[in-house]
Amino acid sequence: MPEDQNSVLSLMVNHHALLEMLFFIAKDDAISKSDRAKETISAFRWEYEKHMFAEENVIFNFLQWNYPDVYQLTLRLTNEHESIRHLLDKIESELPNVSENDLTVLSSLLSGHRKDEETNLYPMVDKELPENQRKRIIERINGVAPINNFVK
């Protein structure tokens, strides 16, 4: 895990770890048809929606859209966000009889999405943007989805 607390990568890796833990609990509850499955899926979705909002409305706003590689990356990530939302809609609507396959597909989609962001998006943001812009991004993300509410 990145050490630099002023890096977008470090902050978002922490967000991803939280989301992974929440999804693991939600997936386990859904598979076991636990009474709390609806609640844990909802909790995961709430945190994931804030995470996607932060990416699309904070990070993407600081990027140079006139570079084709940046545009293609953000377009792909935004499309994946939509796929994640649609799959979550399907999973929530099918509770308590959700397909284990749908949960596995979502898990795989989340894993690939996370790897892409941590390998391509966040390091690029940390490398290409000036420190004042990185700090502004971190400040805004913490205003939307503060990780410190979970890590003490």
FENDA-V196305 format. One record per residue. N is the residue number from 1. SS is DSSP state (A for helix, B for strand, O for the rest). NEAR is the number of other C-alpha atoms within 8 Angstrom. D_LAST is the distance of its C-alpha to the last C-alpha in Angstrom with 1 decimal. Layout:
n=[N & N]
ss=[SS & SS]
near=[NEAR & NEAR]
d_last=[D_LAST & D_LAST]
This chain:
n=[1 & 2 & 3 & 4 & 5 & 6 & 7 & 8 & 9 & 10 & 11 & 12 & 13 & 14 & 15 & 16 & 17 & 18 & 19 & 20 & 21 & 22 & 23 & 24 & 25 & 26 & 27 & 28 & 29 & 30 & 31 & 32 & 33 & 34 & 35 & 36 & 37 & 38 & 39 & 40 & 41 & 42 & 43 & 44 & 45 & 46 & 47 & 48 & 49 & 50 & 51 & 52 & 53 & 54 & 55 & 56 & 57 & 58 & 59 & 60 & 61 & 62 & 63 & 64 & 65 & 66 & 67 & 68 & 69 & 70 & 71 & 72 & 73 & 74 & 75 & 76 & 77 & 78 & 79 & 80 & 81 & 82 & 83 & 84 & 85 & 86 & 87 & 88 & 89 & 90 & 91 & 92 & 93 & 94 & 95 & 96 & 97 & 98 & 99 & 100 & 101 & 102 & 103 & 104 & 105 & 106 & 107 & 108 & 109 & 110 & 111 & 112 & 113 & 114 & 115 & 116 & 117 & 118 & 119 & 120 & 121 & 122 & 123 & 124 & 125 & 126 & 127 & 128 & 129 & 130 & 131 & 132 & 133 & 134 & 135 & 136 & 137 & 138 & 139 & 140 & 141 & 142 & 143 & 144 & 145 & 146 & 147 & 148 & 149 & 150 & 151 & 152]
ss=[O & O & O & O & O & O & O & A & A & A & A & A & A & A & A & A & A & A & A & A & A & A & A & A & A & A & A & A & A & A & A & O & O & O & O & O & A & A & A & A & A & A & A & A & A & A & A & A & A & A & A & A & A & A & A & A & A & A & A & A & A & A & O & O & O & O & O & A & A & A & A & A & A & A & A & A & A & A & A & A & A & A & A & A & A & A & A & A & A & A & A & A & A & A & O & O & O & O & O & A & A & A & A & A & A & A & A & A & A & A & A & A & A & A & A & A & A & A & A & A & A & A & A & A & A & A & A & A & O & O & A & A & A & A & A & A & A & A & A & A & A & A & A & A & O & O & A & A & A & O & O & O]
near=[4 & 7 & 5 & 6 & 7 & 8 & 11 & 13 & 11 & 13 & 11 & 10 & 11 & 9 & 10 & 9 & 8 & 9 & 11 & 8 & 8 & 11 & 10 & 8 & 9 & 12 & 11 & 8 & 13 & 14 & 9 & 6 & 9 & 8 & 6 & 7 & 14 & 11 & 7 & 12 & 13 & 8 & 9 & 12 & 9 & 8 & 10 & 9 & 8 & 10 & 10 & 9 & 9 & 13 & 9 & 10 & 8 & 12 & 11 & 9 & 7 & 7 & 8 & 6 & 7 & 6 & 7 & 7 & 6 & 11 & 10 & 8 & 9 & 9 & 8 & 8 & 9 & 9 & 8 & 10 & 9 & 8 & 8 & 11 & 8 & 8 & 10 & 10 & 8 & 8 & 12 & 10 & 6 & 9 & 10 & 8 & 6 & 12 & 8 & 7 & 6 & 10 & 11 & 8 & 8 & 11 & 8 & 8 & 10 & 9 & 8 & 8 & 10 & 9 & 8 & 9 & 9 & 12 & 8 & 8 & 10 & 12 & 11 & 8 & 12 & 12 & 6 & 6 & 8 & 7 & 6 & 6 & 9 & 14 & 10 & 8 & 11 & 12 & 8 & 10 & 11 & 9 & 7 & 8 & 10 & 8 & 10 & 6 & 6 & 6 & 5 & 4]
d_last=[17.1 & 18.0 & 16.7 & 17.8 & 15.1 & 18.2 & 19.4 & 19.6 & 19.6 & 16.2 & 14.6 & 16.8 & 16.3 & 12.6 & 14.0 & 16.6 & 14.5 & 12.8 & 16.3 & 17.8 & 15.7 & 16.6 & 20.2 & 20.5 & 19.8 & 22.1 & 24.8 & 24.9 & 25.2 & 27.9 & 29.9 & 29.9 & 30.8 & 28.1 & 28.4 & 24.9 & 25.7 & 26.4 & 23.1 & 21.0 & 23.2 & 22.8 & 19.0 & 19.3 & 22.0 & 20.2 & 17.4 & 20.1 & 22.4 & 19.9 & 19.4 & 23.2 & 23.8 & 21.7 & 23.7 & 27.0 & 26.8 & 24.8 & 25.2 & 28.7 & 29.9 & 29.5 & 31.4 & 35.2 & 36.8 & 40.1 & 39.2 & 40.2 & 37.5 & 34.7 & 36.4 & 36.9 & 33.3 & 31.9 & 34.7 & 33.9 & 30.1 & 31.0 & 33.5 & 31.0 & 28.6 & 31.7 & 32.4 & 28.8 & 29.3 & 32.7 & 31.6 & 28.8 & 31.5 & 33.8 & 31.2 & 30.3 & 34.0 & 34.9 & 32.5 & 33.1 & 35.6 & 33.7 & 35.1 & 33.2 & 34.7 & 33.1 & 29.7 & 30.6 & 31.9 & 28.8 & 26.7 & 29.1 & 29.1 & 25.3 & 25.4 & 28.2 & 26.8 & 23.5 & 25.6 & 27.8 & 25.2 & 23.4 & 26.8 & 28.8 & 27.1 & 24.0 & 25.7 & 28.7 & 26.7 & 25.1 & 28.6 & 30.8 & 29.2 & 29.2 & 26.1 & 26.4 & 26.5 & 23.4 & 21.5 & 22.9 & 21.9 & 18.3 & 18.4 & 20.1 & 18.0 & 14.8 & 17.2 & 18.1 & 15.1 & 11.8 & 9.4 & 6.5 & 7.4 & 6.4 & 3.8 & 0.0]
